[in-house]
Amino acid sequence: MQSFDFSTLSPRDKYKILIGSVVPRPIALVTTVDGEGRVNAAPFSFFNALSADPPILALGVENYGDQSPKDTTRNIQLNQEFTVNIVSDALVEAMNVCAVPFAPGFDELTAAGLTAIPGTTVKCPRIGEAPVALECRRMMALSIGQSREIIFGEVLMAHVRDELIDPKTLYIDQLGLDAIGRMGGHGYARTRDYFDLPTRSLQAWTDAPGGGERFWPLAK
């Protein structure tokens, strides 16, 4: 094992180790609206769900090199809301267009060929092609040094494509969702290599053959 003392590493080296280790990371294609009503769309892989009750999502939005906030941060500060659109494999190319560092006010959705659908509880639209969209209200934010803003949002409304969710159980079809994840460097991963592994009760572990060794298969 090679060990790295983060207190001695440059920010770039810390970044490389973290993004190469914490994988795959879900990708949020975030839509916001500026003070003139113009829509911004940008992807973030420093993103995850942190709580279900209350339903909280977190975004890690890096500032520009001169430490000024990105459009997403500025728009969320202004309007206190944003929408997270989950990126499926079918949206990869469009998501990559939205990652281009366009000037403020540029219409990323039009450039990427994506459809803006008005929000239900927020001003910012959701993306019609996204399999899931989560409308959020800013709950709080943490400024992490000078480089990054951690934004916490409470989910107000979820939009899920009809064929992906069971209306009785509310379980979402993971294979149908076909979400992608971010890996290290320029890498991405698909989520089609899927398996079930139920969490065992203490009794099931105690009664398992071999004194509690893993006994469920790792593939369907």
N, C-alpha and C positions, 0 to 999 in steps of 0.2 A: 504494500500500500504506500502510495505517495501522499504526504500530508501537506496541507497548505494553510498557513496562518493568514487569515483574511486581513489582519491589521497591517500586513506587509505588501499586500497586492494592490495593483492599480484598479480603479473602477472597471476598466475594460476587462481585466483578467478575472475579477470577481464575476462579472457578467457572463463570461465564457464558461466558467465552471458551473454557475447556477443554471443557465439555460441548457447546458448539456446534461445536467444531472436530473433536474426536475422536469421529467417528460413522461408522456405527452401532456402538453398544456392546452386546455380548451381555448378557442379563439372567439372573442366577442367582436363582431362588426358593429360598432357603436354609432348610432345616429343622434345628432343634436341639431339645435337651431340657434343661429346667432341673433344679434340684436336687430338685424334687418329682415329676419324671417327666412334667411337662406339656410339650406340644409347642409350639414357636414356629415361625412361618413368616414370612419377610420377603424382599422382592426387593431386589437390588442390581445396579446397572449399572456400578459401578466394579469390574469383574470380567473375568478372562480366563484362558486357559491359557498358562502360561509355559514349560513343559518337558514332553517326552514320556518322557524317561528320565533321572532319575525323573519320573513323571507328576505335575506340580505345577500347581495352580490357585491364583489369588490373588484375595482379596476386599478391597475397600476399604470399611470400615464406619465411617461418621461417628458421632461421639459426639453425645449430646444437647447442647442449648444450654448447659447448666450443666456440660458436660464429663464427665458421668457416662456410662458405657458403655451401649450399647443391649443388649437382651436377647440378640441374636445373639452379640455379643462376649462377654458374661458367660457364656453357656451354653457357648461353645466353650472359654473359659478353664477352665470347671469340668470338662467331660467330654472335652476334647481331640478332638472329632469334630464333623462336620457333613455334611449331604448337600446337594449342588447339584442342583436340578431345573431343567432347561432349559425356558424358557417358549416355547410355541408360540402361534400366533395364536388357537387355540381356548381358551387359558388366560388371555388378556389380562384379561378382566373379573375372574376369580378372583384373578389376580395383583394387580390394583388394590385388591381388598378387603384382601389381605394387607399392602398398603402403608399402610393406615390406622394411625395411631399409637395402637393399643389399649393398655390398661394391661397390665403384666406378668401372665402367667398366662392371658390371654385366648386362647381357642381359635380362631385365625385359619382353620385348615383347615375346621372345621365351618361357620364363618360364610361361607366362600367356596364351600361345597359340594364340597370336595375330599376325596379318600380317602387316609387314612394307611395305608401298607403297611409292616410291620416291616422294619427294615434287616437286611441279611445279616451285615455285619461291624461295624456301628455300632449304637448304641442308638436314634439318631434315625431316624424313618421316612422313606421316600421317598413322593412323591406319585403315586398310581396313575394320574392323568390326564396326567402329564408324559411326553413322548416319550422322554426320556433322563433318568436320574438317576445321579449320581456320588457314591458314598460316600467320604468323605475323613477322614483323620486329620490333626489340626493338626501341622504340622511346625515352624513358628516364627511369630512375629508381630513387627511393628515398630510402635512408637508414633510417629506422625508429628506432632510438636508436641503440642498438647493436643486437637486436633480429630478425629483419625482413627487407626484401627488398620488396618494392612495385615496380613492373615492369609494365610499360605501353608499349603495343605493338600495332602497326598499322596493321590492317588486310589487307593483300595483295591479298589473294585468298581464296575463300570459295568452299569447296567440299560438296555437299549435295546429299544424295541418291536419285536416280531418282524418286521413287514413293512418296517421301516426299514433293516435291516442285512443285507448279503449274508454268509451264514455262512462262505463260502469266502474272500472277499477282505477282509471286515470293513469295506468301504466303506459309509458311511451315506448313504441317499437324502436329499440336501439339500432337494429340493422337498417330499418327504414329511414331513421334519422340520418344515417350515413355521415356523421360528423367527422371532421378532421381535427388533428391535434398538431401543435407546433413542437418540433424537436430542436436540437441544437443547430447553430449556423443557419443555413437556408433550408433546413429539412422540415418536412411535414410527414404525418402518418395518418393512414386511414384507420377506421375503427371496425373494419369488417371481420377481423380475426377475433371473434367474440366467444366467450365461454361463461357458463354459470358455475359458481362455487358458493353454495349457501353457507352462511355463518352458522357454526355448530353451537348447540347449547353445551353447557358444562357436562350434562349427563351424556350427551352424544359423544363428546370427546373422551369421557371416562370409559364408556362402553366400547369404544372403537377397538378393532383388532390391532394388536401391536402396541397397546398401551397409549393410544391417542395419536398415533402417526396419521398423516393425511391419508384418507381413504376415499375421498370423492374424486372422480376423474376430472381432469382439467379441461376437457373438451366435451361438447355435446355429442 
